[in-house]
Amino acid sequence: MARLFPIRHVMGYIFSLVLSLVALGVIYWNLSFAAAMVILIISAVLQASLQLVLFMHIGETDSKKSLYLNIAYAAFVGLATIFGTLFAMIWGY
């Protein structure tokens, strides 16, 4: 019966909510810009890794090379889109 209840997923969901509340708390706390950015970046990295491991099942296959290659490609496309938009719309290139 213990295997039927997904305790890891429930704990991951609760931890995800806590990380979201920490990121929201940065708005209300009177922090310097550097401290706020450090907290936001750390919580974002933890949130992304939690989502990949628990909810997207990144470690549950034998083909880890293709999974990490797909993540690297997605990160490249995301960064290219973000910086391409910044170059075109804000920086005037």
C-alpha positions as CSV (number, residue, x, y, z in Angstrom):
1,M,0.0,0.0,0.0
2,A,2.9,2.4,0.7
3,R,4.0,2.0,-3.0
4,L,0.6,3.2,-4.2
5,F,0.9,6.6,-2.6
6,P,3.4,8.9,-4.5
7,I,5.1,10.4,-1.5
8,R,8.1,11.7,-3.6
9,H,5.8,13.5,-6.0
10,V,3.8,15.1,-3.1
11,M,6.9,16.2,-1.3
12,G,8.3,17.5,-4.6
13,Y,5.1,19.5,-5.2
14,I,5.2,20.9,-1.6
15,F,8.9,21.9,-2.1
16,S,8.0,23.4,-5.5
17,L,5.4,25.6,-3.7
18,V,7.9,26.6,-1.0
19,L,10.4,27.6,-3.7
20,S,7.7,29.7,-5.4
21,L,6.9,31.4,-2.1
22,V,10.5,32.2,-1.6
23,A,10.7,33.8,-5.0
24,L,7.5,35.7,-4.3
25,G,8.9,36.7,-0.9
26,V,11.8,38.5,-2.6
27,I,9.3,41.1,-3.7
28,Y,8.2,41.8,-0.1
29,W,11.6,41.6,1.7
30,N,13.7,44.7,1.7
31,L,16.8,43.2,0.0
32,S,19.5,44.7,-2.1
33,F,19.5,44.0,-5.8
34,A,22.4,41.5,-5.6
35,A,20.9,39.5,-2.7
36,A,17.5,39.4,-4.5
37,M,19.1,38.1,-7.7
38,V,21.1,35.5,-5.9
39,I,18.0,34.2,-4.1
40,L,16.0,34.2,-7.4
41,I,18.7,32.4,-9.4
42,I,19.2,29.7,-6.7
43,S,15.5,29.1,-6.4
44,A,15.0,29.0,-10.2
45,V,17.8,26.4,-10.6
46,L,16.4,24.3,-7.8
47,Q,12.9,24.6,-9.2
48,A,14.0,23.6,-12.7
49,S,16.0,20.6,-11.4
50,L,13.2,19.5,-9.2
51,Q,10.8,19.6,-12.1
52,L,13.1,17.7,-14.4
53,V,13.9,15.0,-11.9
54,L,10.5,14.4,-10.3
55,F,7.9,15.4,-12.8
56,M,9.6,14.9,-16.2
57,H,11.3,11.7,-15.1
58,I,14.7,12.7,-16.5
59,G,16.6,9.9,-14.7
60,E,14.3,7.0,-15.4
61,T,15.6,5.8,-18.7
62,D,18.6,4.1,-20.0
63,S,19.3,6.7,-22.7
64,K,20.7,9.4,-20.5
65,K,22.8,10.9,-23.3
66,S,19.8,11.7,-25.5
67,L,17.9,13.2,-22.5
68,Y,20.8,15.5,-21.6
69,L,21.4,16.4,-25.2
70,N,17.7,17.4,-25.6
71,I,18.0,19.5,-22.4
72,A,21.1,21.3,-23.7
73,Y,19.4,21.9,-27.1
74,A,16.3,23.3,-25.3
75,A,18.5,25.6,-23.3
76,F,20.3,26.7,-26.4
77,V,17.0,27.5,-28.2
78,G,15.7,29.3,-25.2
79,L,18.8,31.4,-24.7
80,A,19.0,32.2,-28.5
81,T,15.4,33.3,-28.5
82,I,15.8,35.5,-25.4
83,F,19.1,37.1,-26.5
84,G,17.9,37.4,-30.1
85,T,14.8,39.3,-28.9
86,L,16.9,41.5,-26.7
87,F,19.3,42.3,-29.6
88,A,16.5,43.0,-32.0
89,M,14.1,45.0,-29.8
90,I,16.1,46.6,-27.1
91,W,19.7,46.9,-28.2
92,G,18.8,47.9,-31.8
93,Y,20.8,45.4,-33.8
